[in-house]
């Protein structure tokens, strides 16, 4: 009887530990499918080995999709820009975002080498948070399947989607990250994409709400209208500024009252910024039909892309 009882305890322990899946908060409208804990740990180990060992490419296959946020930065690197074919366009509402899909193993290795070069020093591998899931869901056209891992460094948070069948990397991208911006209110402080050209203009629009929520609660026309209004005011005020920096407008469209926050980075002229905030807040922007809609608009002033 003692042996039978011990066997039952051992069996129960194996079952319980085998089901110990790390759960995360999934945003509304996102379809996210978990895999078993062992597969996640195997994937983390494989990623770590392929980062630390400069000769190892066991994670890499011929086809590797480079998402739009990361490709905007990598496209400025000569040997990656020279990768032939595989130009990809991601349609996010009325936005067309450029990406890349490698066609052979040598090109996929070039992408991984660049990623590996950037991931130096301290990093951690974890599951995605809500904001990262919202971004990834807005770009892809399929359900999210684990292993989906984030390689978090001081400068960048990379999205790695790995095929659970053979643990090969299918998708690599960079999650939008606002680190480095200062909280900004009423003209006072209160709290890399491709470098492109050094200029004063709209840099990017980052949709944080998932596609289903966007479709139910707003329209491409309304979002486009907001961007056009903000960009017109921005150009009027900052086109002659000699200072350098970045401005982020953080929108949350609600059914009754919208929320708008501002953040600045580097050497933005705060007197002009105060007028910019005043004029933006004076505008009557479209509301959400029901659920909140979140997105950021990023402008550069006499600056390169991040």
C-alpha positions in Angstrom: 0.0 0.0 0.0 2.9 2.3 0.8 4.4 1.9 -2.7 1.0 2.5 -4.3 0.5 5.7 -2.3 4.1 6.9 -3.2 3.5 6.1 -6.9 0.2 8.1 -6.8 1.9 11.1 -5.2 4.7 10.9 -7.8 2.2 10.8 -10.6 0.2 13.7 -9.2 3.4 15.7 -8.8 4.4 15.0 -12.5 0.9 16.0 -13.7 0.8 19.2 -11.6 4.3 20.4 -12.6 3.6 19.5 -16.2 0.6 21.8 -16.2 2.4 24.7 -14.5 1.9 27.1 -17.4 2.8 30.7 -16.8 -0.3 32.7 -17.5 -0.2 36.3 -18.7 -2.9 39.0 -19.1 -4.3 38.8 -22.6 -5.8 42.0 -24.0 -9.4 42.0 -25.1 -9.8 40.7 -28.7 -6.4 39.0 -28.9 -6.4 35.3 -29.6 -3.5 33.8 -27.7 -2.7 30.0 -27.5 -0.5 28.7 -24.7 1.9 25.8 -25.1 3.4 23.6 -22.4 5.9 24.9 -19.9 8.7 22.6 -21.1 8.4 24.0 -24.7 8.7 27.5 -23.3 11.8 26.6 -21.3 13.4 24.8 -24.2 12.7 27.8 -26.4 14.3 30.2 -23.9 17.3 28.0 -23.6 17.7 27.9 -27.4 17.4 31.6 -27.7 20.0 32.2 -25.0 22.4 29.7 -26.6 22.0 31.3 -30.0 22.7 34.8 -28.5 25.8 33.8 -26.5 27.4 31.5 -29.1 28.5 33.6 -32.1 28.7 30.5 -34.3 25.3 29.0 -33.4 22.3 29.3 -35.7 20.2 26.4 -34.6 17.2 28.7 -34.1 17.3 30.0 -37.7 15.5 28.7 -40.8 15.3 30.0 -44.4 12.1 32.0 -43.9 12.3 34.7 -41.2 9.9 37.6 -41.1 11.2 40.9 -39.8 8.4 43.0 -38.5 7.8 46.7 -39.4 9.1 48.3 -36.2 12.5 46.4 -36.4 12.8 46.6 -40.1 12.5 50.4 -40.1 15.7 50.4 -38.2 17.5 47.4 -39.8 16.6 48.8 -43.3 19.2 51.5 -42.7 22.0 48.9 -42.3 23.7 48.3 -45.6 24.2 44.6 -45.6 20.6 44.0 -44.5 19.2 46.6 -46.9 20.9 44.6 -49.7 18.9 41.5 -49.0 17.1 40.8 -52.2 13.3 40.1 -52.5 11.0 39.4 -49.6 9.7 43.0 -49.3 6.6 42.8 -47.2 3.8 45.4 -46.5 1.8 45.1 -43.3 -1.6 46.8 -43.5 -2.7 48.2 -40.2 -6.0 50.1 -40.9 -5.0 52.9 -43.3 -1.3 52.5 -42.6 1.1 50.6 -44.8 4.2 49.4 -42.8 7.2 47.9 -44.5 8.9 44.7 -43.4 11.1 41.9 -44.7 10.9 38.2 -45.3 14.2 36.4 -45.8 14.3 33.7 -48.6 17.4 31.7 -47.6 19.4 30.8 -44.6 22.3 33.1 -45.3 20.0 36.2 -45.2 18.3 35.0 -42.1 21.7 34.6 -40.4 22.5 38.2 -41.3 19.4 39.4 -39.5 20.2 37.2 -36.5 23.8 38.4 -36.4 22.6 42.0 -36.2 20.2 41.1 -33.5 22.8 39.2 -31.6 25.3 42.1 -31.9 22.7 44.5 -30.3 21.8 42.1 -27.5 25.0 42.5 -25.5 25.4 43.0 -21.8 22.4 42.2 -19.6 19.1 41.0 -21.0 16.2 38.9 -19.9 13.9 36.6 -21.7 10.2 36.7 -20.7 6.7 36.5 -21.9 5.0 39.5 -23.5 3.0 42.1 -21.7 -0.3 43.7 -22.8 1.2 46.6 -24.7 3.5 44.3 -26.6 0.7 41.8 -27.4 -1.5 44.7 -28.7 1.3 45.8 -31.0 2.0 42.3 -32.3 -1.7 41.6 -32.8 -2.2 44.8 -34.8 0.5 43.7 -37.3 -0.1 40.0 -37.8 -3.1 38.3 -39.5 -3.1 35.0 -37.5 -3.7 33.8 -34.0 -0.7 34.2 -31.6 0.9 30.8 -30.8 3.5 30.3 -28.1 6.4 30.3 -27.8 6.2 34.0 -28.0 9.1 35.5 -26.2 10.4 39.0 -25.4 14.2 39.6 -25.3 14.4 42.7 -23.1 17.5 44.9 -23.1 18.2 48.3 -21.8 17.6 49.9 -25.3 15.1 47.5 -27.0 12.4 44.9 -26.4 12.5 42.3 -29.2 9.6 40.1 -30.1 10.5 36.5 -31.0 7.7 34.1 -32.2 9.0 30.6 -32.5 7.3 27.6 -34.1 6.6 25.1 -31.3 6.8 22.1 -33.7 10.6 22.4 -34.4 11.6 25.5 -32.3 12.6 27.5 -35.4 12.3 31.3 -35.3 9.4 32.4 -37.5 9.1 36.2 -36.7 11.3 38.8 -35.2 10.3 42.4 -34.4 10.8 45.2 -31.9 8.1 46.2 -29.6 7.4 50.0 -29.5 9.0 51.4 -26.4 8.6 54.9 -24.9 11.5 54.6 -22.4 13.5 57.8 -22.4 10.6 60.2 -22.7 9.8 62.6 -19.9 6.3 63.0 -18.7 5.1 66.4 -19.8 2.2 68.7 -18.8 1.4 72.3 -19.5 4.8 73.2 -20.9 6.7 71.7 -17.9 8.3 68.3 -17.2 6.4 66.4 -14.6 7.8 63.2 -14.4 16.5 52.4 -32.9 13.7 52.6 -36.1 15.8 53.5 -39.2 17.7 56.8 -38.6 16.3 58.2 -41.8 17.0 61.8 -42.5 17.5 64.5 -39.9 14.3 66.5 -40.3 11.1 67.8 -38.7 8.1 65.6 -39.5 5.8 62.8 -38.4 8.0 59.8 -37.6 5.4 57.1 -36.8 1.9 56.2 -35.6 1.8 53.3 -33.1 -1.6 51.6 -32.7 -1.8 50.0 -29.2 -5.3 48.6 -29.4 -6.0 45.3 -31.1 -7.5 45.2 -34.5 -10.9 43.9 -33.4 -11.3 46.7 -30.9 -10.2 49.3 -33.5 -12.8 48.1 -36.0 -15.6 48.1 -33.5 -14.9 51.5 -32.0 -13.4 53.8 -34.6 -12.6 54.1 -38.3 -9.6 54.6 -40.5 -11.1 58.0 -41.4 -11.3 59.1 -37.8 -7.7 58.0 -37.0 -6.5 59.6 -40.2 -8.3 62.9 -39.3 -6.6 63.0 -35.9 -3.1 62.4 -37.4 -3.7 65.1 -40.1 -4.9 67.7 -37.5 -2.0 67.1 -35.2 0.6 67.1 -38.0 -0.7 70.4 -39.3 -0.4 72.0 -35.9 3.0 70.4 -35.4 4.4 71.7 -38.7 3.0 75.2 -38.1 4.8 75.5 -34.8 8.0 73.5 -35.1 9.0 73.9 -38.8 11.4 76.7 -37.9 12.6 75.4 -34.6 16.4 75.1 -34.3 16.2 72.7 -31.3 16.4 68.9 -31.6 14.2 66.2 -30.1 11.1 64.1 -30.2 7.5 64.6 -29.2 5.0 61.8 -28.4 1.2 62.4 -28.2 -0.5 59.6 -26.3 -4.2 59.3 -27.2 -6.9 57.3 -25.5 -10.2 57.8 -27.3 -13.2 57.2 -25.0 -16.9 57.2 -25.5 -17.4 60.4 -23.5 -14.1 62.2 -23.0 -10.8 61.6 -24.7 -7.5 61.5 -22.8 -4.4 63.1 -24.3 -0.9 63.1 -22.8 2.3 64.5 -24.0 5.9 63.4 -23.7 9.2 65.0 -24.9 12.7 63.8 -25.4 16.0 65.6 -25.8 16.1 69.4 -26.4 12.5 70.3 -27.5 11.7 74.0 -27.2 9.3 74.0 -24.2 7.8 77.4 -25.0 6.7 76.1 -28.4 5.7 72.8 -26.8 3.4 74.7 -24.4 1.5 76.2 -27.4 1.4 72.9 -29.2 -0.2 71.2 -26.2 -2.7 74.1 -25.9 -3.8 73.9 -29.5 -4.0 70.1 -29.5 -6.2 70.1 -26.4 -8.4 72.8 -28.0 -9.3 70.5 -30.9 -12.5 68.4 -30.9 -11.2 64.9 -31.8 -13.6 62.0 -32.6 -14.6 59.8 -29.7 -14.6 56.0 -29.4 -17.9 54.4 -30.1 -17.7 52.4 -26.9 -14.4 50.8 -25.7 -11.2 52.9 -25.3 -8.8 53.2 -28.2 -5.1 53.8 -27.6 -2.4 54.9 -30.0 0.7 57.1 -30.0 1.9 59.7 -32.5 5.6 60.3 -32.6 7.2 63.4 -34.2 10.8 64.3 -34.7 12.2 67.8 -34.6 15.5 68.3 -36.5 16.2 64.6 -35.6 16.8 61.2 -37.1 14.4 58.3 -36.5 15.1 56.4 -33.3 
